[in-house]
């Protein structure tokens, strides 16, 4: 085994740990036995916002169309879970998330949005 091969193997292992290892959304979904119909609700929880971009990066590398298919529901859940009170406009909520640099909002929306 060459040094280059060893480095590549280490990098691949580190990458797998970052995207599917302990504490990632992939791991949490399995750990909590989240049914597939509850996946979006689970991953869009406020406490998971900082983990969302890692999961979406994995989706994009495996199936780019998966993120696009999930996006409308993710945006709806994002706005629903971050809503301050029932009278708030979704426009105000979305604006607040954007200017507050909410991790989940950053993960769901890209620079072209």
C-alpha positions in Angstrom: 0.0 0.0 0.0 1.4 3.4 -1.0 1.2 6.5 1.1 -1.2 8.1 -1.4 -3.5 5.1 -1.1 -3.4 5.3 2.6 -4.2 9.0 2.6 -7.1 8.5 0.2 -8.5 5.7 2.5 -8.2 7.9 5.5 -9.9 10.8 3.8 -12.7 8.5 2.6 -13.2 7.2 6.1 -13.2 10.8 7.6 -15.8 11.9 5.0 -18.1 8.9 5.8 -17.8 9.8 9.5 -18.7 13.4 8.8 -21.8 12.7 6.8 -23.1 9.5 8.4 -21.3 9.2 11.7 -22.3 9.8 15.3 -24.5 12.9 15.8 -25.3 13.5 12.1 -28.8 13.7 10.9 -28.4 10.3 9.1 -27.4 8.7 12.4 -30.2 10.5 14.4 -32.8 9.3 11.9 -31.7 5.7 12.4 -31.2 6.1 16.2 -34.7 7.4 16.7 -36.3 5.0 14.2 -37.9 7.9 12.4 -40.5 6.6 9.8 -39.9 7.9 6.3 -43.1 10.0 6.3 -41.8 11.9 9.4 -38.3 12.5 8.0 -38.8 16.1 6.9 -40.5 17.1 10.1 -37.6 15.5 12.1 -34.7 17.0 10.1 -36.3 20.5 10.1 -36.5 20.7 13.9 -34.8 23.8 15.3 -32.3 21.8 17.2 -31.2 20.1 13.9 -30.6 23.2 11.9 -26.8 23.1 12.2 -26.8 19.5 10.9 -29.0 20.0 7.9 -26.5 21.3 5.3 -24.4 18.1 5.9 -27.3 15.9 5.1 -28.3 17.9 2.0 -24.7 17.7 0.8 -24.9 14.0 0.9 -28.3 14.0 -0.9 -26.8 16.2 -3.6 -23.8 13.9 -4.1 -26.0 10.8 -4.3 -29.2 12.0 -5.9 -29.3 15.7 -6.8 -33.0 15.4 -7.7 -33.8 14.2 -4.2 -33.1 17.6 -2.7 -35.3 19.3 -5.3 -38.1 16.9 -4.6 -38.0 17.5 -0.9 -37.5 21.2 -1.0 -41.1 22.5 -1.1 -41.9 20.5 2.0 -38.7 21.5 3.7 -39.4 25.2 3.1 -43.0 24.8 4.4 -41.7 23.0 7.5 -39.0 25.5 8.1 -41.5 28.4 8.0 -44.0 26.5 10.2 -41.5 25.5 12.9 -39.8 28.9 13.1 -43.1 30.9 13.2 -43.2 33.1 16.2 -47.0 33.4 16.5 -49.9 32.4 14.3 -50.4 36.0 13.1 -46.9 36.3 11.6 -46.6 36.6 7.9 -44.5 33.9 6.3 -42.7 36.7 4.4 -41.6 38.2 7.8 -40.6 34.8 9.1 -38.5 34.0 5.9 -36.9 37.5 6.1 -36.0 37.0 9.8 -34.5 33.6 9.0 -32.5 35.0 6.2 -31.1 38.1 8.0 -30.5 36.0 11.1 -28.5 33.5 9.0 -30.5 30.6 10.4 -28.5 27.4 9.6 -31.5 25.5 8.3 -32.6 28.4 6.1 -29.0 28.7 4.7 -29.0 24.9 4.0 -32.5 24.9 2.3 -32.0 28.1 0.2 -29.1 28.6 -2.1 -27.6 31.8 -3.6 -29.9 31.7 -6.6 -33.1 31.9 -4.4 
